[in-house]
């Protein structure tokens, strides 16, 4: 998987939470994990195979978490 393909995984995760397909909390964290893997790859701290594995795992996990329901009237703390 090339760096552009890894970045595309991060973009797909972001698009999934922005369109309400997945939990935004999980999506944000898992997108950050992919972005971090790309940075570690660029720094020579991860192999391309490791970065690919991390990206695939992150996308699969992100897609496993549906969005949380939002109550009528919004959220209140």
C-alpha positions as CSV (number, residue, x, y, z in Angstrom):
1,X,0.0,0.0,0.0
2,X,1.5,3.3,-1.0
3,X,1.4,6.5,1.0
4,X,-1.4,8.0,-1.1
5,X,-3.4,4.8,-0.5
6,X,-2.8,5.0,3.2
7,X,-3.9,8.6,3.2
8,X,-7.0,7.5,1.2
9,X,-7.9,5.1,4.1
10,X,-7.7,8.1,6.5
11,X,-9.9,10.1,4.1
12,X,-12.5,7.3,3.9
13,X,-12.7,7.0,7.6
14,X,-13.2,10.7,7.9
15,X,-15.9,10.7,5.2
16,X,-17.7,7.9,7.0
17,X,-18.0,9.8,10.2
18,X,-18.9,13.1,8.4
19,X,-21.7,11.3,6.6
20,X,-23.0,9.7,9.7
21,X,-22.1,6.1,8.7
22,X,-19.9,5.5,11.7
23,X,-19.3,6.8,15.3
24,X,-17.5,10.1,15.0
25,X,-15.6,9.4,18.3
26,X,-14.2,6.0,17.0
27,X,-13.7,7.4,13.5
28,X,-11.6,10.4,14.7
29,X,-9.3,8.2,16.8
30,X,-8.9,5.6,14.1
31,X,-8.2,8.2,11.4
32,X,-5.5,9.6,13.7
33,X,-4.0,6.2,14.1
34,X,-3.7,5.9,10.3
35,X,-2.2,9.4,10.0
36,X,0.3,8.5,12.7
37,X,1.2,5.3,10.9
38,X,2.0,7.3,7.8
39,X,4.2,9.6,9.8
40,X,6.0,6.6,11.4
41,X,6.5,5.1,7.9
42,X,7.9,8.4,6.7
43,X,10.3,8.5,9.7
44,X,11.5,4.9,8.9
45,X,10.0,3.6,12.1
46,X,7.4,1.3,10.4
47,X,7.7,-0.9,7.4
48,X,5.3,-0.5,4.5
49,X,3.7,-3.8,5.5
50,X,3.2,-2.7,9.1
51,X,1.7,0.6,8.0
52,X,-0.7,-1.2,5.6
53,X,-1.8,-3.7,8.4
54,X,-2.5,-0.8,10.8
55,X,-4.5,1.1,8.2
56,X,-6.6,-1.9,7.2
57,X,-7.2,-2.8,10.9
58,X,-8.2,0.8,11.6
59,X,-10.6,1.1,8.8
60,X,-12.2,-2.3,9.7
61,X,-12.6,-1.3,13.3
62,X,-14.0,2.2,12.4
63,X,-16.6,0.6,10.2
64,X,-17.7,-1.7,13.0
65,X,-18.9,1.2,15.2
66,X,-22.2,2.7,14.1
67,X,-23.0,6.3,15.1
68,X,-24.5,7.0,18.5
69,X,-28.1,8.2,18.6
70,X,-28.6,11.9,19.1
71,X,-31.6,12.7,21.3
72,X,-34.2,15.2,20.1
73,X,-33.2,18.6,21.2
74,X,-29.4,17.8,21.1
75,X,-27.0,16.8,23.8
76,X,-27.0,18.2,27.3
77,X,-24.4,17.6,29.9
